[in-house]
């Protein structure tokens, strides 16, 4: 895709799931990737996969809910590669916390911190670097459940709705700074996050995944590579006049 080669990307949650696939995809397109994760071993494994294929990657160990650690991580990437052009906010959690009666305050607070506050913090510290680097793009991972109600996840649904509107606000605020900000809205995706949420293995896991896929018109879960492809497009110059958009990548889920 146009405009990704030699650009510098800060990818949160880059050690697994969608974040891993985004890191690998951007590296294949020629970007230099900061693989940002709280788990150093996971980030290191992805960075080594990138460098083994001839790409450039930097491990950034950071808690994305900490202002000091996000600020330091952005500075680390900028110092290593001489700029920052892209941010992809893949870090996220889903606890299956229930409705407002069942959900604990701790689960609510942690969901909001990881799913929403992290995006505020990466924007706060990365946008000035993106502007100084000549402009660029941010993609936030929201969810189809930011647009429709999920009765079993009040915190998750609220957080993803917040991501959608925060994306719009950031896009409007920084449109004339040459910073585009968009979101993608995946349906349930076949990642370790989903497997952990379901809490079963083997045949039970496959049956549970099939149940999650049943409401999707295409009849299957999204694959993380498919989400990464949409994100790569939104970051690229091919999407140069697209900002403030929330793009469903959902097999038709939201059309019903």
C-alpha positions, -999 to 999 in steps of 0.1 A, spaced: 0 0 0 11 35 -7 29 56 20 37 29 46 74 22 37 99 37 61 72 52 83 73 46 120 44 29 138 35 26 175 14 -5 179 -1 -11 213 -10 -46 223 15 -56 196 25 -89 213 -6 -110 204 -39 -112 185 -48 -83 163 -18 -62 175 6 -90 165 -9 -92 130 -9 -54 126 28 -53 136 37 -80 111 16 -65 83 30 -30 87 66 -45 87 59 -63 55 48 -30 40 81 -16 49 72 3 81 94 4 112 74 -9 140 74 -3 178 58 -34 192 43 -21 224 32 -45 251 32 -49 289 46 -85 283 82 -81 272 85 -117 260 55 -114 238 67 -82 223 102 -96 218 88 -126 199 70 -104 175 99 -81 170 122 -111 163 97 -124 138 98 -90 120 136 -87 120 140 -123 109 120 -114 78 142 -84 71 121 -57 88 128 -32 116 112 -34 150 117 -21 185 104 -36 217 86 -11 238 75 -24 272 48 -2 286 16 -2 306 -7 18 283 -28 30 312 2 49 326 9 84 313 46 82 323 51 49 305 32 59 274 51 91 272 84 73 276 75 46 251 66 72 224 99 90 231 118 57 229 104 50 195 110 85 183 146 84 195 152 50 178 137 58 144 137 95 141 100 102 141 65 88 147 40 86 119 14 60 129 -4 48 161 -25 17 161 -43 12 194 -48 -26 197 -45 -30 234 -78 -40 249 -96 -63 273 -130 -80 276 -140 -96 309 -175 -108 303 -183 -86 333 -221 -87 330 -246 -59 332 -245 -29 355 -258 -49 384 -233 -78 381 -203 -58 370 -177 -50 397 -164 -15 400 -129 -29 395 -138 -46 363 -155 -14 350 -125 7 359 -99 -16 344 -120 -19 312 -122 18 308 -85 23 316 -72 -2 291 -98 3 263 -103 41 265 -77 59 287 -49 42 267 -62 59 235 -63 92 252 -27 87 264 -12 76 231 -29 105 214 -17 129 240 19 119 236 21 107 200 2 134 182 28 161 188 54 137 174 33 128 144 28 165 136 66 171 140 72 142 117 51 158 89 17 141 96 4 106 98 -25 85 109 -40 69 140 -63 38 140 -82 28 171 -98 -6 176 -134 -2 186 -160 -30 181 -194 -37 166 -205 -37 203 -198 0 204 -227 4 180 -252 -23 193 -260 -35 228 -244 -66 243 -264 -76 274 -235 -94 290 -207 -67 288 -217 -33 300 -182 -20 305 -169 -33 272 -198 -19 253 -195 15 270 -158 16 264 -161 8 227 -188 34 222 -164 59 238 -136 49 214 -159 56 185 -167 91 196 -132 98 208 -120 89 174 -144 114 158 -133 141 182 -96 135 176 -102 135 138 -119 168 139 -94 184 163 -64 174 142 -76 173 106 -56 205 97 -26 191 115 -23 164 88 -33 138 113 -60 114 103 -78 94 130 -101 65 122 -115 34 140 -122 -2 129 -151 -21 143 -144 -58 143 -170 -84 151 -159 -113 173 -124 -122 161 -105 -155 165 -78 -143 189 -64 -154 223 -86 -127 239 -118 -146 227 -104 -179 237 -96 -166 272 -130 -150 275 -147 -183 266 -126 -202 291 -129 -236 274 -106 -257 252 -107 -282 224 -140 -292 210 -158 -270 236 -139 -240 223 -147 -247 187 -184 -251 196 -184 -218 215 -167 -201 186 -194 -214 163 -220 -200 186 -204 -166 185 -202 -168 147 -239 -177 143 -251 -140 141 -225 -131 115 -240 -133 80 -207 -147 66 -209 -175 91 -175 -173 108 -154 -153 131 -131 -126 118 -94 -135 114 -69 -110 129 -51 -108 95 -83 -94 80 -85 -67 107 -49 -59 101 -56 -54 64 -83 -29 71 -60 -10 95 -31 -10 70 -55 6 44 -67 33 68 -31 42 77 -20 43 41 -20 72 16 -47 52 -3 -70 64 25 -57 100 24 -91 117 24 -106 94 51 -108 106 87 -133 103 115 -146 70 101 -156 39 120 -151 10 96 -169 -22 104 -149 -53 96 -176 -77 107 -188 -101 80 -220 -82 77 -229 -83 114 -240 -46 116 -262 -48 84 -289 -68 102 
